[in-house]
């Protein structure tokens, strides 16, 4: 890395021009790399040409560990728990290099009651020095199960004439593992590169090409690079196995059209049409369509073909909520507002319409879990459960 020291500072020394400061500053031979979290600064110093990205990753990981120990990481929690902070830093870093940064492992031998520190074991558990530092030995469950969540977020930006400017899918595969012993898991996806390498029958329509794939540290990267096999010994409990991105152009799942009419600067009428452009057997849940309105609007009246509409004057939007939105359906919302008799001189920019939704049992990319093999020396049988969810990410449609 290597860091000479790590400091935790409050905001008393805050400079007014902080917004213009670079995250890395040098003074003489000393380099200062810092991040801000809540009302604290975490600063690492180094005298060497250190790997800056590794230093920042360490600082953010430190914030994550502290947050899991103290629930809320702020100046008061650092003051109240300075003993455990010293103890954690001693385990997080050694001679300027990251050591054990997994909070689940740290909690095995650094325990906390109130504001006091207790050392549960006089010796460091083998997990820390083991090749598998993210999983403890001797885990036992009466029922062995693995829950797999494939979650895809759709980012979309449509301009005023209906052209799609941005369309991408950001996916994550999250696991909840309840397995005894030290099992090895192998996950198979309908990965296009895998199909091409192995000659498996699979048309382009049934396979996906993953981009920007990132894995949890438990995954054997060399194995993936060689034959695209996702092989790993999992941590216990919840963790994110991998993330990926697809820049494939996708049809907008919920399409929005809007018409805004102003009458003599005394009233405005807004008509919004929403159409579900996904397969009919799927249903979007908890749909929220956020429609911007003029800041000086008043006296709202609404009429909806489904769901309910609510005016939120503090945000200058109407929220049209639809609990259940089946694919292929089309719904309307009409809103009427009064406007002051005197027109505003300044021209207000019109923000885009935002959409939130969640579609269970569906992935827009078509990614599928083909298999999950669980290998453990005791030979027990385990059940993998798979769930697919598509949800809105940054989903915006501009209006004319």
C-alpha positions as CSV (number, residue, x, y, z in Angstrom):
1,X,0.0,0.0,0.0
2,X,1.8,1.2,2.3
3,X,0.4,3.7,4.8
4,X,2.5,5.3,7.5
5,X,-0.5,6.2,9.6
6,X,-4.3,6.5,9.7
7,X,-6.0,9.5,11.4
8,X,-9.7,10.0,12.4
9,X,-10.4,13.7,12.6
10,X,-13.5,15.8,13.4
11,X,-14.7,18.7,11.3
12,X,-13.3,21.5,13.6
13,X,-10.5,22.1,11.2
14,X,-12.9,22.3,8.2
15,X,-11.8,24.7,5.5
16,X,-14.3,26.9,3.7
17,X,-12.8,25.9,0.3
18,X,-13.2,22.2,1.0
19,X,-15.2,21.6,-2.1
20,X,-12.2,22.7,-4.2
21,X,-9.8,20.4,-2.4
22,X,-8.3,17.4,-4.1
23,X,-8.7,14.1,-2.3
24,X,-5.0,13.7,-2.3
25,X,-2.6,16.4,-1.0
26,X,1.1,16.5,-0.6
27,X,3.3,18.5,1.8
28,X,7.0,18.0,1.4
29,X,7.5,14.2,1.2
30,X,4.2,13.3,3.0
31,X,1.1,12.5,0.9
32,X,-2.3,12.8,2.6
33,X,-5.2,10.7,1.2
34,X,-8.6,11.5,2.8
35,X,-12.3,10.8,2.6
36,X,-15.2,12.4,4.5
37,X,-18.0,10.4,6.2
38,X,-20.7,12.1,8.2
39,X,-18.9,14.6,10.5
40,X,-15.5,12.8,10.3
41,X,-12.4,12.8,8.1
42,X,-10.4,9.6,7.7
43,X,-6.9,10.4,6.6
44,X,-4.1,8.1,5.6
45,X,-0.5,9.4,5.2
46,X,2.3,7.8,3.3
47,X,5.9,8.7,2.5
48,X,6.0,6.3,-0.5
49,X,4.6,6.1,-4.0
50,X,1.6,4.1,-2.6
51,X,-1.2,2.5,-4.5
52,X,-3.8,5.3,-4.1
53,X,-6.8,3.2,-5.1
54,X,-5.9,0.6,-2.5
55,X,-5.6,3.2,0.2
56,X,-9.0,4.6,-0.6
57,X,-10.5,1.1,-0.7
58,X,-9.0,0.5,2.8
59,X,-10.5,3.8,4.1
60,X,-14.0,3.0,2.8
61,X,-13.7,-0.6,4.2
62,X,-12.7,0.9,7.6
63,X,-15.9,3.0,7.5
64,X,-17.9,-0.1,6.7
65,X,-16.4,-2.1,9.6
66,X,-16.9,0.8,12.1
67,X,-20.5,1.3,11.0
68,X,-21.2,-2.4,11.6
69,X,-19.7,-2.2,15.1
70,X,-21.2,1.2,16.2
71,X,-24.4,1.3,14.0
72,X,-23.9,5.0,13.5
73,X,-20.4,6.2,12.6
74,X,-19.9,9.8,13.8
75,X,-17.7,11.8,16.1
76,X,-19.6,10.7,19.3
77,X,-19.3,7.0,18.5
78,X,-15.6,7.3,17.9
79,X,-15.1,9.1,21.3
80,X,-17.3,6.6,23.1
81,X,-15.5,3.6,21.6
82,X,-11.9,4.7,21.2
83,X,-10.6,1.5,22.8
84,X,-12.3,-0.8,20.3
85,X,-11.3,1.6,17.5
86,X,-7.6,1.1,18.4
87,X,-8.2,-2.7,18.6
88,X,-9.9,-2.8,15.2
89,X,-7.2,-0.7,13.5
90,X,-4.6,-3.0,14.9
91,X,-6.3,-5.9,13.2
92,X,-7.4,-4.0,10.0
93,X,-3.8,-2.9,9.2
94,X,-0.3,-4.3,9.9
95,X,2.9,-2.5,8.9
96,X,0.9,-0.2,6.6
97,X,-0.9,-3.0,4.7
98,X,-4.5,-4.2,5.0
99,X,-5.0,-7.4,7.0
100,X,-8.4,-8.7,8.2
101,X,-11.1,-6.4,6.9
102,X,-14.1,-8.7,7.1
103,X,-16.3,-7.6,10.0
104,X,-17.9,-11.1,10.5
105,X,-14.4,-12.5,11.2
106,X,-13.4,-9.6,13.4
107,X,-16.5,-10.0,15.5
108,X,-15.4,-13.6,16.4
109,X,-12.6,-12.3,18.6
110,X,-13.2,-8.6,19.1
111,X,-16.6,-8.4,20.8
112,X,-18.3,-5.4,22.2
113,X,-20.7,-4.8,25.1
114,X,-21.9,-1.2,25.4
115,X,-18.8,0.9,25.1
116,X,-16.4,-1.7,26.5
117,X,-14.2,-4.1,24.7
118,X,-13.9,-7.7,25.5
119,X,-11.5,-10.1,24.0
120,X,-13.4,-13.4,23.7
121,X,-10.3,-15.4,22.9
122,X,-6.7,-15.1,23.9
123,X,-5.4,-16.4,20.6
124,X,-6.2,-15.3,17.1
125,X,-8.7,-17.8,15.5
126,X,-7.4,-19.9,12.7
127,X,-9.8,-18.0,10.3
128,X,-7.4,-15.1,10.2
129,X,-4.4,-17.0,9.1
130,X,-6.3,-19.6,7.1
131,X,-6.4,-19.6,3.3
132,X,-10.2,-19.0,3.6
133,X,-10.2,-15.9,5.8
134,X,-13.8,-15.0,5.1
135,X,-15.3,-18.2,6.6
136,X,-15.0,-19.9,10.0
137,X,-14.4,-23.5,10.7
138,X,-17.1,-25.7,12.3
139,X,-20.2,-24.1,11.0
140,X,-23.3,-26.4,11.4
141,X,-26.9,-26.1,10.3
142,X,-29.8,-28.6,10.7
143,X,-31.1,-27.7,7.3
144,X,-28.6,-26.8,4.5
145,X,-29.9,-24.2,2.1
146,X,-28.6,-21.5,-0.3
147,X,-30.8,-18.6,-1.4
148,X,-29.8,-16.8,-4.7
149,X,-31.2,-13.4,-5.6
150,X,-30.5,-12.1,-9.2
151,X,-31.4,-8.4,-9.1
152,X,-31.2,-6.2,-12.1
153,X,-31.6,-2.4,-12.1
154,X,-32.6,-0.6,-15.3
155,X,-31.1,2.8,-16.0
156,X,-32.9,4.7,-18.7
157,X,-32.9,8.3,-20.0
158,X,-35.3,9.3,-22.8
159,X,-35.3,12.7,-24.4
160,X,-38.3,14.9,-25.1
161,X,-38.8,13.5,-28.7
162,X,-38.9,9.9,-27.4
163,X,-35.3,8.9,-28.3
164,X,-33.5,6.7,-25.9
165,X,-30.3,8.4,-24.8
166,X,-29.1,5.9,-22.2
167,X,-30.1,2.3,-21.6
168,X,-28.2,-0.1,-19.5
169,X,-28.7,-2.9,-17.0
170,X,-26.7,-3.1,-13.8
171,X,-27.0,-6.6,-12.1
172,X,-26.0,-8.2,-8.8
173,X,-26.2,-11.8,-7.6
174,X,-26.6,-11.9,-3.9
175,X,-26.5,-15.1,-1.8
176,X,-27.8,-16.1,1.6
177,X,-25.8,-19.2,2.6
178,X,-26.8,-21.6,5.4
179,X,-24.4,-24.5,4.8
180,X,-22.4,-26.6,7.2
181,X,-18.7,-27.2,7.1
182,X,-16.5,-25.8,4.3
183,X,-18.4,-26.4,1.1
184,X,-17.3,-25.5,-2.4
185,X,-20.0,-24.0,-4.6
186,X,-20.1,-23.9,-8.4
187,X,-22.5,-21.5,-10.1
188,X,-23.5,-21.8,-13.8
189,X,-25.1,-19.0,-15.8
190,X,-26.2,-18.8,-19.4
191,X,-23.0,-16.9,-20.1
192,X,-22.4,-16.4,-23.9
193,X,-18.7,-16.7,-23.5
194,X,-19.1,-20.0,-21.7
195,X,-21.3,-21.3,-24.4
196,X,-18.8,-20.3,-27.1
197,X,-15.9,-21.9,-25.1
198,X,-17.6,-25.2,-24.5
199,X,-19.7,-25.5,-27.6
200,X,-22.8,-25.8,-25.5
201,X,-26.1,-25.5,-27.5
202,X,-27.4,-22.1,-26.9
203,X,-28.5,-19.5,-29.3
204,X,-27.7,-15.8,-28.8
205,X,-31.3,-15.3,-27.7
206,X,-30.8,-17.7,-24.7
207,X,-27.4,-16.4,-23.6
208,X,-26.1,-13.1,-22.2
209,X,-22.8,-11.3,-22.6
210,X,-21.7,-9.9,-19.2
211,X,-19.6,-6.8,-19.0
212,X,-17.6,-5.2,-16.1
213,X,-17.9,-8.4,-14.0
214,X,-16.8,-7.9,-10.4
215,X,-16.6,-10.8,-7.9
216,X,-16.4,-11.2,-4.1
217,X,-12.9,-12.2,-2.9
218,X,-14.1,-15.8,-2.4
219,X,-14.3,-16.5,-6.1
220,X,-11.4,-18.3,-7.8
221,X,-10.6,-15.8,-10.5
222,X,-8.1,-18.0,-12.2
223,X,-10.7,-20.7,-12.7
224,X,-13.2,-18.1,-14.1
225,X,-10.5,-16.7,-16.5
226,X,-9.7,-20.2,-17.7
227,X,-13.2,-21.8,-18.3
228,X,-15.8,-19.2,-17.0
229,X,-16.6,-21.4,-14.0
230,X,-17.7,-19.4,-10.9
231,X,-16.2,-21.6,-8.2
232,X,-16.0,-20.4,-4.5
233,X,-16.1,-21.3,-0.8
234,X,-18.8,-18.9,0.4
235,X,-18.9,-16.7,3.5
236,X,-21.6,-17.6,6.0
237,X,-24.8,-15.6,5.7
238,X,-25.5,-12.7,3.4
239,X,-23.0,-11.4,0.8
240,X,-22.8,-10.1,-2.8
241,X,-21.2,-12.8,-5.0
242,X,-20.9,-10.7,-8.1
243,X,-22.0,-7.6,-10.1
244,X,-22.2,-7.0,-13.8
245,X,-23.4,-4.6,-16.4
246,X,-25.0,-4.9,-19.8
247,X,-25.1,-1.9,-22.2
248,X,-27.5,-3.7,-24.5
249,X,-30.3,-1.4,-25.8
250,X,-33.5,-2.6,-24.0
251,X,-37.1,-1.6,-24.7
252,X,-38.3,0.7,-21.9
253,X,-40.3,-1.5,-19.5
254,X,-42.7,1.3,-18.5
255,X,-43.2,3.9,-21.2
256,X,-44.5,7.3,-20.3
257,X,-46.2,9.9,-22.5
258,X,-47.3,13.3,-21.2
259,X,-49.2,16.3,-22.4
260,X,-49.1,19.7,-20.5
261,X,-51.5,22.5,-21.4
262,X,-51.6,26.0,-19.8
263,X,-54.7,28.1,-20.1
264,X,-54.4,32.0,-19.8
265,X,-51.8,31.6,-17.0
266,X,-54.7,30.7,-14.7
267,X,-54.6,26.9,-14.8
268,X,-52.7,24.0,-16.1
269,X,-53.8,20.5,-17.1
270,X,-51.4,17.5,-17.2
271,X,-52.3,14.2,-18.9
272,X,-49.9,11.2,-18.3
273,X,-50.2,7.9,-20.0
274,X,-48.2,4.9,-18.7
275,X,-47.9,1.6,-20.6
276,X,-46.3,-1.6,-19.4
277,X,-44.0,-2.8,-22.2
278,X,-43.0,-6.1,-20.6
279,X,-44.5,-9.6,-21.0
280,X,-48.2,-10.0,-20.0
281,X,-47.6,-12.7,-17.5
282,X,-45.4,-10.4,-15.4
283,X,-46.6,-7.7,-13.0
284,X,-44.7,-4.6,-11.8
285,X,-45.3,-3.9,-8.1
286,X,-45.1,-0.6,-6.2
287,X,-45.0,1.6,-9.3
288,X,-44.4,5.3,-8.6
289,X,-44.5,7.8,-11.4
290,X,-43.1,11.2,-10.3
291,X,-44.6,14.0,-12.5
292,X,-43.1,17.5,-12.1
293,X,-45.5,20.5,-11.8
294,X,-44.9,24.3,-11.8
295,X,-43.6,25.6,-8.5
296,X,-46.5,28.1,-8.2
297,X,-49.3,25.5,-8.8
298,X,-52.1,25.2,-6.3
299,X,-55.6,23.7,-5.9
300,X,-54.8,20.2,-7.2
301,X,-57.5,17.9,-8.6
302,X,-56.8,14.4,-9.9
303,X,-58.5,11.6,-11.9
304,X,-56.8,8.2,-12.4
305,X,-57.9,5.1,-14.3
306,X,-56.0,3.1,-11.6
307,X,-54.1,3.8,-8.4
308,X,-54.0,7.1,-6.6
309,X,-52.3,10.5,-7.1
310,X,-50.9,12.8,-4.4
311,X,-49.5,16.3,-4.7
312,X,-46.2,17.0,-2.9
313,X,-45.7,20.8,-3.0
314,X,-42.4,20.6,-1.1
315,X,-41.0,18.7,-4.1
316,X,-43.1,20.3,-6.9
317,X,-44.3,16.8,-8.1
318,X,-47.3,14.7,-8.3
319,X,-46.7,11.0,-7.3
320,X,-49.0,8.6,-9.1
321,X,-48.9,5.3,-7.2
322,X,-50.0,2.0,-8.8
323,X,-49.8,-1.0,-6.6
324,X,-50.0,-3.6,-9.4
325,X,-49.2,-2.9,-13.0
326,X,-49.6,-6.0,-15.4
327,X,-47.5,-6.1,-18.6
328,X,-49.3,-4.8,-21.7
329,X,-51.7,-2.6,-19.7
330,X,-52.1,1.1,-20.3
331,X,-53.4,3.6,-17.7
332,X,-54.1,7.3,-17.6
333,X,-53.8,10.1,-15.0
334,X,-55.1,13.6,-15.3
335,X,-54.2,16.5,-13.0
336,X,-55.6,20.0,-12.9
337,X,-53.9,22.8,-11.1
338,X,-54.6,26.5,-10.6
339,X,-51.8,29.0,-11.4
340,X,-51.4,32.7,-10.2
341,X,-52.8,35.2,-12.6
342,X,-49.4,36.9,-13.0
343,X,-47.0,34.8,-15.0
344,X,-43.5,34.3,-13.6
345,X,-40.9,36.2,-15.5
346,X,-38.2,33.5,-15.3
347,X,-38.6,30.4,-17.4
348,X,-38.5,27.3,-15.2
349,X,-36.6,24.3,-16.4
350,X,-38.9,21.2,-16.6
351,X,-37.4,18.2,-14.7
352,X,-37.9,14.8,-16.2
353,X,-40.6,12.3,-15.2
354,X,-39.2,9.6,-12.9
355,X,-40.4,6.1,-12.5
356,X,-39.9,3.5,-9.8
357,X,-41.0,-0.1,-10.0
358,X,-40.1,-3.7,-9.1
359,X,-40.9,-6.7,-11.3
360,X,-40.5,-10.1,-9.5
361,X,-39.7,-13.4,-11.3
362,X,-38.3,-11.5,-14.2
363,X,-34.9,-10.3,-15.6
364,X,-34.8,-7.9,-18.5
365,X,-31.4,-9.3,-19.7
366,X,-32.6,-12.9,-19.7
367,X,-29.8,-14.1,-17.4
368,X,-30.5,-17.5,-15.8
369,X,-28.9,-19.6,-13.1
370,X,-28.4,-22.9,-15.0
371,X,-27.2,-24.8,-12.0
372,X,-25.7,-24.6,-8.5
373,X,-23.5,-27.5,-7.4
374,X,-22.7,-27.8,-3.7
375,X,-19.7,-30.0,-2.8
376,X,-18.8,-30.8,0.8
377,X,-16.8,-33.7,2.2
378,X,-19.6,-35.0,4.4
379,X,-21.7,-35.4,1.3
380,X,-24.9,-33.7,2.6
381,X,-27.7,-32.6,0.3
382,X,-28.5,-29.0,0.1
383,X,-31.3,-27.0,-1.6
384,X,-30.6,-23.9,-3.7
385,X,-33.5,-21.5,-4.1
386,X,-33.4,-18.8,-6.9
387,X,-35.3,-15.6,-7.2
388,X,-35.2,-13.0,-10.0
389,X,-36.1,-9.4,-9.6
390,X,-36.0,-6.4,-12.0
391,X,-36.2,-2.9,-10.6
392,X,-35.9,0.7,-11.7
393,X,-32.5,2.3,-11.3
394,X,-32.1,5.9,-12.6
395,X,-35.2,5.8,-14.8
396,X,-36.1,9.2,-16.3
397,X,-38.2,10.4,-19.3
398,X,-37.9,14.0,-20.3
399,X,-41.0,15.9,-21.5
400,X,-41.4,18.5,-24.2
